[in-house]
Amino acid sequence: MRPQSNTTTTTNINTFSDPSFSSSIHRRITTLSNHLLNPHMASDNQSISVSPTASSHSVFAHLLPAPEDPILGVTVAYNKDPSPVKLNLGVGAYRTEEGKPLVLNVVRRVEQQLVNEASRNKEYLPIVGVADFNKLSARLIFGADSPAIQENRVTTVQCLSGTGSLRVGGEFLARHYHERTIYIPQPTWGNHPKIFTLAGLSVKSYRYYAPATRGLDFEGLLEDLGSAPSGSIVLLHACAHNPTGVDPTPEQWETIRQLLRSKALLPFFDSAYQGFASGSLDIDAQAVRLFVADGGELLLAQSYAKNMGLYGERVGALSIVSKSADVASRVESQVKLVVRPMYSNPPIHGASIVAAILRDSDLYNEWTIELKAMADRIITMRQQLFDALQSRGTPGDWSHIIKQIGMFTFTGLNAEQVSFLTKEYHIYLTSDGRISMAGLSSRTVPHLADAIHAAVTTV
Ligand SMILES: Cc1ncc(COP(=O)(O)O)c(C=O)c1O
């Protein structure tokens, strides 16, 4: 006789009359419950037979090893190199003059305060994150006096750093926007095409970089965006274009704005380096503010990875500027439906740090000083590398090193020259010739200059 509990369980299972509850699932659950509740019925044909998962053969045996991420893979290779002179210029993270990761003093101080606040708890955040963080983040990028903010036309949602903000924005557009094509610059940050494709958009590119001048291909950009179908989405790097370090001038931005608006193209700004390019948060927000000032709509992904050094805390925000407060609030309700099944709600710690810094004028000022120091060190590295190549008489025009802006220099070295740098000089960088200026120091500039000189004269 079956124990009472077994009968009860079986009865409960049998009450699933929903036709969508497939019979195979039903069969498996019944078998499992019989097995667990009455293991003596092993001879019964309801017993569980040995499943393939219990054999030595893996159900994942068919998988091929995936290639390393082209950017993060540089660090993997660097870590394996035992050379004492090795240099990692692949990864977009700031390093001190001593080559060490930096936690800003203001961040450390705020973290201490947060830890000491006994009233803080670890409850779930709302789906949209820390309310104050969202408000202050919108003010930081759009400006405190932005009409869009004053008219409540901005929806801001805390997301998982810049990447997560781009992904949530992409999925929102794929669900609710009438055009599914996004134009991204060629070249761009390697994750962009993958993020938007997986979000459900179709990715096309527009010309951006002119190898001959190592500058902006402005004509190509205007031509490609000029022939994009009306309504298409256009990804724009707000400042410090990655990987080229080439930004449009303010006049060129104005022409781009006029073109986008006249063709009803929807701008999606990626702001990963505000304050990091020029050292000024306002200057680096100028392009974005130009587009917001005309009253038109746009999306913006914001990251605090670089400008507050909060890389691993994954702090960022997605802002969507709409035409009216009413639309903005409906937008927010729909963005919540994107976020909820993706990761439910964002993490609390990093956004609390950012909100505390943006809220308090002393902390804010301290942050801007530390931010400017990081930007200045990068600018100094540009000058030192340029001078070092000049003094070696390295063939070619290297002025792009001081003209380009932000964390990266697009050196113009080809893939063979890059692999020469790695093999002969233990210098690691992505195969497109991009180097992170933040990974350089006065001590390592001569080593890099020697390597570049050798590469362009011998490869
Ligand atoms: C252009 C650009 N966008 C977005 C990101 C996203 O970074 P995170 O997700 O760490 O904020 C990066 C990081 O390197 C970037 O360079």
PDBQT file of the ligand as one rigid body, heavy atoms in Angstrom, charges set to zero:
ROOT
HETATM    1  C1  LIG A 501      32.294  53.024 -25.814  1.00  0.00    +0.000 C 
HETATM    2  C2  LIG A 501      31.972  52.205 -24.617  1.00  0.00    +0.000 A 
HETATM    3  N1  LIG A 501      30.701  52.031 -24.283  1.00  0.00    +0.000 NA
HETATM    4  C3  LIG A 501      30.349  51.326 -23.207  1.00  0.00    +0.000 A 
HETATM    5  C4  LIG A 501      31.292  50.727 -22.415  1.00  0.00    +0.000 A 
HETATM    6  C5  LIG A 501      30.748  49.963 -21.263  1.00  0.00    +0.000 C 
HETATM    7  O1  LIG A 501      31.487  49.806 -20.177  1.00  0.00    +0.000 OA
HETATM    8  P1  LIG A 501      30.818  49.373 -18.813  1.00  0.00    +0.000 P 
HETATM    9  O2  LIG A 501      29.760  48.366 -19.113  1.00  0.00    +0.000 OA
HETATM   10  O3  LIG A 501      31.953  48.806 -18.050  1.00  0.00    +0.000 OA
HETATM   11  O4  LIG A 501      30.256  50.601 -18.203  1.00  0.00    +0.000 OA
HETATM   12  C6  LIG A 501      32.648  50.850 -22.740  1.00  0.00    +0.000 A 
HETATM   13  C7  LIG A 501      33.702  50.205 -21.962  1.00  0.00    +0.000 C 
HETATM   14  O5  LIG A 501      34.809  50.025 -22.320  1.00  0.00    +0.000 OA
HETATM   15  C8  LIG A 501      32.990  51.629 -23.869  1.00  0.00    +0.000 A 
HETATM   16  O6  LIG A 501      34.255  51.833 -24.221  1.00  0.00    +0.000 OA
ENDROOT
TORSDOF 0
